[in-house]
Amino acid sequence: TSPEGYVYVWQANQNRPVFTDRLSEIKCPTLLYCGTDDAGLIEPMKVMASKIKSSELVWIQNAGHGVMYEKPAEYNEALEKFLKRIKY
């Protein structure tokens, strides 16, 4: 990502509403992923998992922000297990 891209993302994030207090409204089964090397998302993912009671947080070891690209086998395995367990 270019330096300009980071600036635009930062600017966009400054103006977006925060919905953390509404996460508890999510009632459907929810699968959350986080790479153990994604320092910027570790704490937010823990918060999301704690507020969405129907959620499951999967930690993908030695992966960063793009777990589906960095560790596709682990990503797909967790997704398959999740989909087999839920009722939809």
C-alpha positions as protocol buffer text, in pm:
chain_id: "A"
residue {
  index: 1
  type: THR
  ca { x: 0 y: 0 z: 0 }
}
residue {
  index: 2
  type: SER
  ca { x: 128 y: 342 z: -88 }
}
residue {
  index: 3
  type: PRO
  ca { x: 180 y: 610 z: 178 }
}
residue {
  index: 4
  type: GLU
  ca { x: -119 y: 794 z: 31 }
}
residue {
  index: 5
  type: GLY
  ca { x: -329 y: 479 z: 70 }
}
residue {
  index: 6
  type: TYR
  ca { x: -246 y: 461 z: 441 }
}
residue {
  index: 7
  type: VAL
  ca { x: -339 y: 827 z: 481 }
}
residue {
  index: 8
  type: TYR
  ca { x: -677 y: 773 z: 312 }
}
residue {
  index: 9
  type: VAL
  ca { x: -751 y: 468 z: 525 }
}
residue {
  index: 10
  type: TRP
  ca { x: -658 y: 659 z: 840 }
}
residue {
  index: 11
  type: GLN
  ca { x: -881 y: 951 z: 737 }
}
residue {
  index: 12
  type: ALA
  ca { x: -1172 y: 720 z: 659 }
}
residue {
  index: 13
  type: ASN
  ca { x: -1140 y: 548 z: 995 }
}
residue {
  index: 14
  type: GLN
  ca { x: -1148 y: 880 z: 1178 }
}
residue {
  index: 15
  type: ASN
  ca { x: -1495 y: 956 z: 1043 }
}
residue {
  index: 16
  type: ARG
  ca { x: -1667 y: 621 z: 1065 }
}
residue {
  index: 17
  type: PRO
  ca { x: -1912 y: 547 z: 1345 }
}
residue {
  index: 18
  type: VAL
  ca { x: -1817 y: 300 z: 1617 }
}
residue {
  index: 19
  type: PHE
  ca { x: -2052 y: 4 z: 1649 }
}
residue {
  index: 20
  type: THR
  ca { x: -1876 y: -188 z: 1926 }
}
residue {
  index: 21
  type: ASP
  ca { x: -2169 y: -140 z: 2161 }
}
residue {
  index: 22
  type: ARG
  ca { x: -2400 y: -303 z: 1906 }
}
residue {
  index: 23
  type: LEU
  ca { x: -2198 y: -621 z: 1852 }
}
residue {
  index: 24
  type: SER
  ca { x: -2407 y: -800 z: 2115 }
}
residue {
  index: 25
  type: GLU
  ca { x: -2704 y: -768 z: 1879 }
}
residue {
  index: 26
  type: ILE
  ca { x: -2546 y: -1024 z: 1647 }
}
residue {
  index: 27
  type: LYS
  ca { x: -2721 y: -1352 z: 1723 }
}
residue {
  index: 28
  type: CYS
  ca { x: -2621 y: -1573 z: 1431 }
}
residue {
  index: 29
  type: PRO
  ca { x: -2319 y: -1804 z: 1450 }
}
residue {
  index: 30
  type: THR
  ca { x: -2014 y: -1595 z: 1368 }
}
residue {
  index: 31
  type: LEU
  ca { x: -1667 y: -1714 z: 1279 }
}
residue {
  index: 32
  type: LEU
  ca { x: -1384 y: -1470 z: 1346 }
}
residue {
  index: 33
  type: TYR
  ca { x: -1028 y: -1520 z: 1223 }
}
residue {
  index: 34
  type: CYS
  ca { x: -711 y: -1351 z: 1334 }
}
residue {
  index: 35
  type: GLY
  ca { x: -350 y: -1414 z: 1246 }
}
residue {
  index: 36
  type: THR
  ca { x: -123 y: -1427 z: 1549 }
}
residue {
  index: 37
  type: ASP
  ca { x: 115 y: -1185 z: 1373 }
}
residue {
  index: 38
  type: ASP
  ca { x: -156 y: -926 z: 1300 }
}
residue {
  index: 39
  type: ALA
  ca { x: -67 y: -697 z: 1590 }
}
residue {
  index: 40
  type: GLY
  ca { x: -323 y: -433 z: 1495 }
}
residue {
  index: 41
  type: LEU
  ca { x: -619 y: -670 z: 1511 }
}
residue {
  index: 42
  type: ILE
  ca { x: -545 y: -896 z: 1808 }
}
residue {
  index: 43
  type: GLU
  ca { x: -715 y: -677 z: 2069 }
}
residue {
  index: 44
  type: PRO
  ca { x: -1009 y: -571 z: 1848 }
}
residue {
  index: 45
  type: MET
  ca { x: -1077 y: -936 z: 1764 }
}
residue {
  index: 46
  type: LYS
  ca { x: -1078 y: -1027 z: 2133 }
}
residue {
  index: 47
  type: VAL
  ca { x: -1331 y: -750 z: 2193 }
}
residue {
  index: 48
  type: MET
  ca { x: -1548 y: -868 z: 1905 }
}
residue {
  index: 49
  type: ALA
  ca { x: -1536 y: -1228 z: 2028 }
}
residue {
  index: 50
  type: SER
  ca { x: -1633 y: -1122 z: 2380 }
}
residue {
  index: 51
  type: LYS
  ca { x: -1928 y: -913 z: 2263 }
}
residue {
  index: 52
  type: ILE
  ca { x: -2068 y: -1151 z: 1999 }
}
residue {
  index: 53
  type: LYS
  ca { x: -2189 y: -1437 z: 2219 }
}
residue {
  index: 54
  type: SER
  ca { x: -2245 y: -1669 z: 1922 }
}
residue {
  index: 55
  type: SER
  ca { x: -1893 y: -1619 z: 1791 }
}
residue {
  index: 56
  type: GLU
  ca { x: -1591 y: -1842 z: 1766 }
}
residue {
  index: 57
  type: LEU
  ca { x: -1247 y: -1686 z: 1735 }
}
residue {
  index: 58
  type: VAL
  ca { x: -987 y: -1889 z: 1546 }
}
residue {
  index: 59
  type: TRP
  ca { x: -622 y: -1793 z: 1581 }
}
residue {
  index: 60
  type: ILE
  ca { x: -416 y: -1871 z: 1274 }
}
residue {
  index: 61
  type: GLN
  ca { x: -57 y: -1922 z: 1384 }
}
residue {
  index: 62
  type: ASN
  ca { x: 226 y: -1738 z: 1208 }
}
residue {
  index: 63
  type: ALA
  ca { x: -12 y: -1538 z: 988 }
}
residue {
  index: 64
  type: GLY
  ca { x: -71 y: -1168 z: 952 }
}
residue {
  index: 65
  type: HIS
  ca { x: -366 y: -974 z: 814 }
}
residue {
  index: 66
  type: GLY
  ca { x: -427 y: -1196 z: 511 }
}
residue {
  index: 67
  type: VAL
  ca { x: -482 y: -1533 z: 681 }
}
residue {
  index: 68
  type: MET
  ca { x: -682 y: -1668 z: 387 }
}
residue {
  index: 69
  type: TYR
  ca { x: -383 y: -1611 z: 158 }
}
residue {
  index: 70
  type: GLU
  ca { x: -102 y: -1680 z: 402 }
}
residue {
  index: 71
  type: LYS
  ca { x: -246 y: -2000 z: 552 }
}
residue {
  index: 72
  type: PRO
  ca { x: -522 y: -2120 z: 318 }
}
residue {
  index: 73
  type: ALA
  ca { x: -525 y: -2479 z: 448 }
}
residue {
  index: 74
  type: GLU
  ca { x: -576 y: -2371 z: 809 }
}
residue {
  index: 75
  type: TYR
  ca { x: -830 y: -2110 z: 708 }
}
residue {
  index: 76
  type: ASN
  ca { x: -1034 y: -2357 z: 502 }
}
residue {
  index: 77
  type: GLU
  ca { x: -1015 y: -2628 z: 769 }
}
residue {
  index: 78
  type: ALA
  ca { x: -1155 y: -2394 z: 1035 }
}
residue {
  index: 79
  type: LEU
  ca { x: -1425 y: -2271 z: 797 }
}
residue {
  index: 80
  type: GLU
  ca { x: -1531 y: -2626 z: 705 }
}
residue {
  index: 81
  type: LYS
  ca { x: -1552 y: -2730 z: 1071 }
}
residue {
  index: 82
  type: PHE
  ca { x: -1756 y: -2422 z: 1152 }
}
residue {
  index: 83
  type: LEU
  ca { x: -1999 y: -2473 z: 862 }
}
residue {
  index: 84
  type: LYS
  ca { x: -2052 y: -2838 z: 956 }
}
residue {
  index: 85
  type: ARG
  ca { x: -2146 y: -2742 z: 1314 }
}
residue {
  index: 86
  type: ILE
  ca { x: -2389 y: -2461 z: 1251 }
}
residue {
  index: 87
  type: LYS
  ca { x: -2752 y: -2479 z: 1151 }
}
residue {
  index: 88
  type: TYR
  ca { x: -2848 y: -2252 z: 862 }
}
